């Protein structure tokens, strides 16, 4: 006679087989509609592909509901529910978003890294998107829409406290810290790329260390530059100082993440949450490239830890003052962090009010005993740090050091969405002088720009998100409430972590989005996702798999993350190599006091930083003669043109790479990883100081 567990296993196997058959039919419908619409319209722009993908998914969804409700899950739930239809379309809508998000991300990556025909790349990307959506939809259907009684029973009795543990926190922390160091050592053995914004921070840090306040660009100045200046004062070089300033906080980030996961869910969850934070490719990269992300992310995570503890028990108000100061540090680096403070305070007061209406006994936490004093402590710490920082900035620079980068709000175009129009706006004839901001007040016209960009920013968020998450833990974070009962007390103390998750999605798609702006969501996703995976493994483990499933899943996640770390390091070094070649040549042939003029958006500045030469972003123009005039007006003699920049942002100048720049001579040329040219020109004008005779035209094919 078959045992109940065997019967349920057989039922799940039958459902999976039927769901797979339905999935094949839905996939065929999805592919057919997608290819038909692309063939009919002939467009492959991201917004058009987004609409086409939604249409194709919607057609497949109608078939999916009809077949799954009448065949696949016909007996999966105990009785029909009035909410089944709503739940079904909720799960399906989410699966559609996953399908579209992964599809757009995969299509972009295939185009950038593989030489495939557009339609072939489109269909491969569609396969990846559909496969991701199938997994999401099946779990959603099985667990949420057609939920069996066994899941409900497991959810009622499962508690993380019952899992136990044998490792102390200090030992666990040191093991995970060692893993973080190893992952970053692997990355740094492959590349030491310091580029983009890191270059601007690096120059300002060097000026601070040398007391050259008058040369500081007010638009890039922030507290992170003071932190990096400490390494210059200790004798570090520009590259090593930039790497160290992001490496130390990047490694230390695993400490508050591990502690918070252990505090909320126990030792087993802490192993995975801390381990994936130590090995996550994006976090590893931004720990090693001189950007400020790991610096302010550490400050924010420690503040969330303090806030979480204060919601659970009594602590000294000085701890909340410290949390407020850490959020102030975050605000000093990224001014939009003021929205996080507002969201966290508002949410805390809301859940506090709700908690007091709840019949559960209170645990006499700091916030429940003194809500107004707790709020005042947070705000006091925030004000103290901001006041100190603004005072120092005013004394040495003549301004407060905040809200100087208003160009994102005032610009009509975004680099990520409109590279050509944005380059013309930033570097064209109406370019701003160094240190100026586009506007000190937000006008109605600028608000119109934000509204105009909103739909495309939301699309960019969808396309960007898979490249930020890079693991399936987000899916288990969504499954956590379905497998583990979360009481009102637990929800109450988790609020700061939830605010950390919600905040980036509330702010950045409204303003301007780059993948690194979403890194803050990784901390809560890693903690909630690890908890969800542990609960899922325990649910499946009732059939004898518990001892094996979690270690295998954890090992797989960490190993895949480490492989991506290695691939990312190799990929970046290939892209970065041309800057090293240029810097090596420039160090020999360009005078120490000469400035390089070249393509903006981090191209020439990255090369200049490696060569320890000052740079000026060139004028955007379709007439090379006007650019030569710009070089002369700046009393310089060197011009650097990057073909990759020209193709995306200034294609009118592409013929110049063949015909040359009038009044200038080609001094050096190299090829990047895509075999695109980078050319260095120098003025022929006799009025310019004589140039080293050794600096003759050289062609490099690195």
Secondary structure, DSSP 8 states (H G I E B T S, - for coil): ---HHHHHHHHHHHHHHHHHHHHHHHHHHHHHHHHHHHHHH----HHHHHHHHHHHHHHHHHHHHHHIIIIITTTSSSS--TTHHHHHHHHHHHHHHHHHHHHHHHHHHHHHH----HHHHHHHHHHHHHHHHHHHHHHHIIIIIT--HHHHHHHHH--GGGG-----HHHHHHHHHHHHHHHHHHHHHH-----THHHHHHHHHHHHHHT-GGG--TTT--HHHHHHHHHHHTT--HHHHHHHHHHHHHHHHHHHHHHHHHHHH-HHHHHHHHHHHHH-HHHHHTTSS--SHHHHHHHHHHHHHHHHHHHHS---HHHHHHHHHHHHHHHHHSTTHHHHHHHHHHHHHHHHHHHHHSSS-----HHHH-HHHHHHHHHHHHHHHHHHHHHHHHHHHSS-SSS---HHHH-SS-TTT-HHHHHHHHHSTT---TT--S-SS--HHHHHHHHHHHHHHHHHHHHHHHHHH-STHHHHHHHHHHHS---HHHHHHTHHHHHHHHHHHHHHHHH---GGGGTTHHHHHHHHHHHHHHHHHHHHHTTTTHHHHHHHHHHHHHHHHHHHHHHHHHHHHHHHHHHHHHHHHHHHHS-TT--EEE-TTTHHHHHHHHHT--EEE----S-HHHHHHHHHHTT--EEEEEHHHHHHH-GGGTTHHHH--TTEEEEEEEE-TTS-EEEEEEE--TTS----TT---EE---
